[in-house]
Amino acid sequence: MPRDAEAWLAERGIERDPIRVDPAPPPHQQPETTPPADGSTRPSAGPSSPPVSPREAQRLAGQVAADAELVTSEQASQADPTQRHLEDDVAQAVAYVRRSTSSTPQSEGRLRTKLEDRGWPRVVVDQALERARSERLVDDVAMAAALVEERREKGHAPARIRQDLTARGFTAEVLDPLLAAADTEDPHAAAFDLASRKAARLTGEPTDTAFRRVAAYVARRGYPDGLARKVARDAVFASRDPERSAGH
């Protein structure tokens, strides 16, 4: 027969703590529940809680609010550092746009080029310009409309206006509706009108001098050299020949 485990351990000087098992209470000590006579379930009676005073309720409400604020603060401190970095970059880019446009309005295209040249990534530039539009720091349509009107009053040809404003960063989508009427006008009539106004101020100059100055003036407004020379010649002679001017 196998030797007793306790004796085997004792022979080797190994002491082992006895395992204690609490005996289950006798059946007669188990609490008995007697169902109600009507067969309904009756909840077990427990210790009753004292009513909460208004002051205690107010204190508990304040504690809940404080806990919620603490949780919000901890969540903010644990926000994605990449997102925080992006927001900081966008704020700096918008500040640059604000400084850049404080004295001279600029097109969105030119501002985009400036921001990209300074090393801002595409996502920062896009968000910065979107915020700049919402703050009315840039408004391409309004600005282009004012520039087109200003140049038209100075006699600039539609092609010259388009070239100048494109170089300033305005897109064809913005310029096309603003130049639609100018594009349909007769370029010869517009150039001659411009030359006639200039020639009228040079009647005291020699004919050759007046011709060269008028032709150069019309060409600088964006009309082709051949057209500029033709209308200059006609305008100068018309300003010195009343009969020809009346019959032109």
C-alpha positions, 0 to 999 in steps of 0.5 A: 500500500502507498505510504501516507503522504503526511508521514513521508513529508515528516520523515524529510523534515518538511512542514506543511500548513494544514488546509483549513476548510470552513464547514458549511452551516448546518441546514437548520441555520440557513435563513428561510424565506417564506413566500407570501400567502398570495404567491407574490414575490416579496423583495428582501428587506435591506437597510434603508438609506437616509434621505438626501438633504438639499445641501448634500444634493447640491454638493454631489451635483457640484462634485459631478460637474467637477469630475466631468471638467477634469475628464475633459481636461485630461482628454484635451491634454491627451489629444493627438499631438499631430493634430495640435501641430497642424492647428498651430501651423494653420494659425501661423499661416493665417497670421502671415496672410493677414500681415501680407494683405494688410496694406495691399490686397492680393489674389488667393493664387499669389498667396498660395504661391507665397505660402508654398515658397515658405515651406508650408505643406499643402494641407496647411496652405489649403486650411489657411486659405479657407480660413482667410476666405471666411475672414474676408482676407481674400476675395478674388472675385471682388478684387478682380472686378475692381482691377478690371474696371480700373484698367478699362478706364485707363484704356487697357486692351482686354488681352493686356488686362487678362495677362496682367491679372493672370500674372497676379494669380487670378484664374480664368474662372474668375476673369472670364465673366469679368472680361466677357463684355470687353472681349466682344468689343471692336478692338480697332474702335477701342484703340482709335478712341484711346489714340484720339484722346492722347492725340488731342493733348499733343496738338502743340507737338510736331506731327512726327513726335505726336505720332510716335508718342501716340503709337507708343501709348496705344501699344503700352495699353496692350494693342498690337503694334500694327494696330497702334501705329495705324490708329495713331496716324489716323488720330494725329492727322484727325486732330490737326485736320478738322475736316478729316476729323469730322469725316472719320 
